[in-house]
Amino acid sequence: MDATTTSTPLRRRWGLLLIATAQFMVIMDTSIIGVALPKMQADLGFTPEGLSWVFNAYVVAFGGLLLLGGRLSDLFGARRIFAIGWLILLVGSVVAGAAGSAGWELLGRAVQGAGAALIAPAALTLLMMIFGSEPRELTKALALYGAAAPAGGTAGVFLGGVITEYVSWPWVFYLNVPIALLVLAATPALMPAGGRRSGAVDVAGAVTVTAGLALAVFGIVQAPETGWASATTLVTLGGAALLLALFVAIQSRRAEPLMRLGIFRAPNLAAANVAQLLLGAAWIPMWFFLNLYLQQVLGYTAFPSGAALLPMTIVIMLGMIVLAPRLIARFGPKTLTVTGLAVLAAGMAWLAMVRPDGSFPVDVLPASIVAALGMSMAFIPTLGTALSAARPEEGGLAAGIVNTSYQVGSALGLAAITALATSQGAGRLGDLTALTDGYSAAFVGAAVLAAAGAVLAAVTVRTSRPASQSQPATTA
């Protein structure tokens, strides 16, 4: 560790602030674009099906490259990879903000996701380097780090509305530029340098898993237009399956793989990752289509739409920080996981009752609060179960896997639910009844995924002793 950067409490606190900022920004970049989507669709010519790729391009790159980001951090030093990640995020933000077409927008978002995939694992590694030798300080640091995720989600929703309404949507991306420059300037002085170690980078594994995920999402999004049984869809999804199978084969033969497959033999690890995957697959489509319902059916402009989602995101933040740790200590992670997913499913089923002539207080607010409560209850225990299931020396790998599960679930879930919603009328702009039918179908589909997660968690997660501690949230 570079003693000159962590020797004083003041520098340690500033270092923690920098790490929390990284977590805040990585999560904010997933939520800040939601309110801006309708204006981006109009300005850049996105189709209703293609619009989901503004989110998916970021998430697929982020989720597909997280394991590689962790590996690079181990090999070349966390501080170096942290800084490179911010530089890549800055470049992607400029491209996304300046985009004049859908293709350039998606390229910028993918570059942003690649930068985030380097930042996230490096940030957690740096936190452990600074505070790992002092358990009490580490607990406080992890609490702030965990709180940064729901805070980023909340800020993204609200800022996205303010910026889109009163400035213009490109500034939801340009906002990253000054923050990235400040972080890059402060990193050498505040972050420990760490050391490099010998080892191989599994480039083939990173390429196959990222390409496989992207192809799977693309196939699902395009299926409503080309037909589920068409040659195009079958070839695309078949190619995705082949690439993902190739990734597994590569991992089984590599001496230093991105992901050691034997780790899934740890009790509860696979079950917790499935729960996280289904949680992401249910939550992100709900958030995506709720934004569209508010603007395209209820007629909200960008700022009121962002403000309308604030109660939901505040409930998530308070639930994760205050409520979930206490409930885990009292009832145990399995009970809270199952209950949280069931409550999330109930909230989404309630949202499915939205009407073409509905209102926010009746059709959105109570159901979204219930869904947010379920999300906050389920997320922390599934994450904690996944992290605690691995051996201590594989904690970083376990964190990378569970982050990947959530991001992959988010991308595939959004692709599948978008296909469902479009088939039920979500693409017919101006027809409020058709739009509402499509969004209602999306909420039903999300509710089914959450309910499936609750059932699978009840069957597969082993009961463990309630633990008073909670794990830091790394996604939202």
Secondary structure, DSSP 8 states (H G I E B T S, - for coil): --HHHHSSHHHHHHHHHHHHHHHHHHHHHHHTTTTTHHHHHHHHT--HHHHTHHHHHHHHHHHHHHHHHHHHHHHH-HHHHHHHHHHHHHHHHHHHHH--SHHHHHHHHHHHHHHHHHHHHHHHHHHHHHHTT-HHHHHHHHHHHHHHHHHHHHHHHHHHHHHHHHS-TTHHHHTHHHHHHHHHHHHHHHS-----------HHHHHHHHHHHHHHHHHHHHHHHH-TTSHHHHHHHHHHHHHHHHHHHHHHH-SS-SS-GGGGGSTTHHHHHHHHHHHHHHHHHHHHHHHHIIIIIS---HHHHHHHTHHHHHHHHHIIIIIHHHHHHHH-HHHHHHHHHHHHHHHHHHHTT--TT--IIIIIHHHHHHHHHHHHHHHHHHHHHHHHHS-GGGHHHHHHHHHHHHHHHHHHHHHHHHHHHHHTTTT-TT-HHHHHHHHHHHHHHHHHHHHHHHHHHHHHS------S--------
